[in-house]
């Protein structure tokens, strides 16, 4: 599943091809995504010039004169820039045809992604208005996190994966950040000290920034907009390393299941 770094990598990959370009037309081959593509979308953005490509949590925001396209990659979606006349393959659901002779093509085999449209301020859209802080913004800091954790008995791992606490920390990055911060994933969020919370904030920023720099993970069938697989997988310290020696202390990495997700950790380095 594309996580925040993959979405940010996509944003950076498509941005230079889109900004300043006019949308000549929109071809919708499949309307039934997670939510139906709005009927009025093709006519609404036709002829509009793209002004910016932004991101909020895992939503990509393609801003134009006419309004903002809101795109989520779901479980299996990807966006590629390619020649507009390239023949579509299976699951190539939507093309945004640009005046450059290229198109932005949305492919999504499982159709859990979406393509929506708003003429209002996108941050007020129902999907975005209740989202918590961005992990790479200044809003996300140890004090806020520590205050939110007061009295919480949920594990620290599920706490940092809760999009009402901070957005975009998926399963892989939660495991990796907790290892780097030396915090046991099953520890109650309310029992993590302010000082350790500061280490965790730093670790979350680090794992996400590192992953963005190398273009996302190798996991599942993710490919970046240029069609090359990411390779953050080679840098993972605990994720999917069950039984292998900890890269720090050689203790075998353990795995347990937490709310149907796999958690990986080192029993010696994380307390
Ligand atoms: Zn260790």
Boltz pocket constraint, residues with backbone or C-beta under 6 A from the ligand:
constraints:
  - pocket:
      binder: B
      contacts: [[A, 246], [A, 247], [A, 248], [A, 249], [A, 250], [A, 251], [A, 266], [A, 267], [A, 268], [A, 269], [A, 270]]
      max_distance: 6.0
